[in-house]
Amino acid sequence: MIAMGADVDKVFKALAAPERRVLLDRLHADNGQTLGQLCERMSITRQAVTKHLKMLEEATLVVTIWQGREKLHYLNPMPIHEIAERWIGKYERGRLRVLAELKEKLEGDGNG
Amino acid sequence: MVKSGAESEFVYVTFIRTTPEKLWQALTEPEFTRKFWVGTVQESEWKAGAPWKMLAPDGRVADAGEVVEIDPPRKLVLKWQNHLFPEMTAEGFSRMTYELEAKGGTVKLTVTHAMDRTDSKLVKAVSNGWPQILASLKSLLETGESLEGTDRWPAGL
């Protein structure tokens, strides 16, 4: 078993809000976005988005990089990967992938 | 300045209970990389401007490029081109950066892999590999064991 890098409680807490999961989905679809881009088409205020991003950053689910004068937000998959490593047996991985692909195919959602 | 979305870029951050010196060694020295990086080794004189390459266990050059910036054990920037898949070779050089930062008893490792083109096949391919490789590196340094499946070259590749 590998020890958890980021504070696990923070990761689960950060994942436990639909708005924050939407932000992660949007970075998954298009990595490296500014706060302004992330606020587009969100039904919550800029202040609320900022607050959610802060929690995601504290859990290291989101990391930021300055590019010139722009602060870009990136999805960091490592904490989720480490959580999966902790509970998924090494021999189960292949079978789980097959099942996940089957589910994706049957449900017809390319975003899996 | 490149606008976000105009290029392909991934960022990975992981915290490893080790020292920057040990992590640097693990990222660059063959006896370590073989164990967690699917049996590969890297060859370079490890100085700015020096060629860099990653070799598969059978001796084929998997990736190659150049050391752009090096500051052990803090920062390494590589120009990185894939040599195994023609469609990825055609994309030219990507840019890979390691940043190591000691934080308490751990080291924060940030890996950035970027290419100045939209929907880069190389960056997409490495983005599937990096989390597994980094998790295995973390496991190796913290427990002495790398993760199953990362200690040998994938069959048929």
Interface residues (C-beta under 8 A of the other chain):
Chain A: M1 I2 A3 G5 A6 D30 N31 G32 Q33 T34 Q37 T60 V63 I65 Q67 G68 E70 L72 Y74 N76 P77 M78 H81 E82 E85 K90 Y91 R93
Chain B: M1 V2 S4 G5 E7 E9 F10 V11 Y12 V13 T14 F15 I16 R17 T106 T110 T112 P131 Q132 L134 A135 K138 S139 E142 T143 L147 E148 G149
